Amino acid sequence: MDPRTNTVDGVVRRSAAKFPDRTALTFDGRVRSYRELDDAVTRAAGHLAGLGLEPGDRVAAYGTNSDAYVIGFLACARAGLVHVPVNYALKGQELTYLVSQSGARAVLVDPALAGTLDSVRGDLPAVEHVLPLRDADGSLLDIASEGAVENAASRAAGTDLVQLLYTSGTTSKPKGAMMTHAALVHEYVSSVIALDLTADDNPLIAMPLYHSAGMHVFMLPYLSVGASVNLMAAPDIPEILRRIESDRIGSLFLAPTVWVPLANHPDLETRDLSSLRKAQYGASIMPVTVLNRLRERYPDLGFYNCFGQSEIGPLACVLRPEEHADRPSSCGRAVFFVETRVVDAEGNEVADGESGEILYRSPQLCQGYWENPDATAEAFRDGWFHSGDLVTRDAEGFVTVVDRIKDVINTGGILVASREVEDALYTHPAVAEVAVIGTPDEKWIEAITAVVVLRDGQDASADDLIGHVKERIAPFKVPKQIRFVEALPRNQSGKLLKRELREPAATA
């Protein structure tokens, strides 16, 4: 092994050498020190290699958050295997697509999901091994927890692939971003610096680890600095609030889809959240009205806006707590290892304050998309990665997201950012959640349509909401129609699936 190489599993190995007896990870009553975690990773890696899996082979992980899930990822890294995190809500053709497109030879699965996997096994001829993650005889967790510790050296190099991070598929079929060990380790450094992560933060991680933010912005960066990470199976709001109080949690990352209902939860009135010092949000856009409500209620709590995408590991920009007062809608400035440009459709730099596509150059970037050379060539052009995000950037480098380029609405030949309309609707007291889309229209090309979830116990008509918006934005941006729904379609990482709202059955 080249002594200059840097691998994902090496992050934990180094922490185990520095803090062997410090608590690394707690889950469901199980507590592991850094030495115990590193030994568990080595045992699990040896078992995977013993199955005949070779460096570069793909291993899908189909499970909810657990200590076993973390060990499984790190064991794949140490064994030189390519980890493929799979959204645990997927089933049928969606599940088949990710496992088969990645060419996975093995699947690590929660027993609770084994039946769902079994139902599609006939469509997965490349899968040779199915191994329970936990809660079953012969599980990876059992194997990792007992026995001799041998062959601790990683079988990987920094330039090797360690994970296929599939994009959320909000606009098309998911693409597997090919992440190397070195790309992710660079991203961990950026996360530690931008988010002020320290060993004393006592973080709680509740968002899904199959999503890049939970694993690569918080779990591994926190393990790299020797923090004691508290892991939850799922982001249950009453349990999150209870754990903050009982465990004196100091750092909490949640998607806006969890922050929004948490901000309105009755348990906020009774729980002591005084230990919480850092609150991070990201993965989708946070309504400014909700953010301001939280900041006013908890003035000593530092909020961090985390922005990026899977292809860059995923952290690209951060808005720090002291920057929120002047720019609450901004996602901040580029992190340590990221360089940005903002360009128009012809690739020319736009002036400060004008909208354009944000491009990235960074060692954090993926190598391209797995077995998709056309998509890779489209994304990597002229020495930059094209993000697909429409933003503005000011003279000091602060970025504000306008929209996904594909979510901009062409109404009557005028381009309207859906986020601006959504922000106007969020100021109405009856609106809990909203998504604005363009629907086909003979006259307008696309009609601005708002899909709204009302707050419990609140009432508002379409005319009420349209009148409210008219008072706040230009007439051509006002929705032509309002549709009321019980809930918005989202994936498990909290990203809104606007493509489902645009489907004919959803807009009829």
Secondary structure, DSSP 8 states (H G I E B T S, - for coil): --TT---HHHHHHHHHHH-TTSEEEEETTEEEEHHHHHHHHHHHHHHHHHTT--TT-EEEEE--S-HHHHHHHHHHHHTT-EEEE--TT--HHHHHHHHHHHT-SEEEE-GGGHHHHHTTGGG-TT--EEEE-SSSTT-HHHHHHSS-----S-S--TTSEEEEEE---SSSS--EEEEEHHHHHHHHHHHHHHTT--TT--EEE-S-TTSHIIIIIIIHHHHHTT--EEE-SS--HHHHHHHHHHHT--EEEE-HHHHHHHHT-GGGGT---TT--EEEEESS---HHHHHHHHHH-TT-EEEEEEE-GGGSSEEEEE-GGGTTT-TT--BEE-TT-EEEEE-TTS-B--TT--EEEEEE-TTS-S-BTT-HHHHHHHEETTEEEEEEEEEE-TT--EEEEEEGGG-EEETTEEE-HHHHHHHHHTSTTEEEEEEEEEEETTTEEEEEEEEEE-TT----HHHHHHHHHTTS-GGGS-SEEEE-S---B-TTS-B-HHHHHSHHHH-
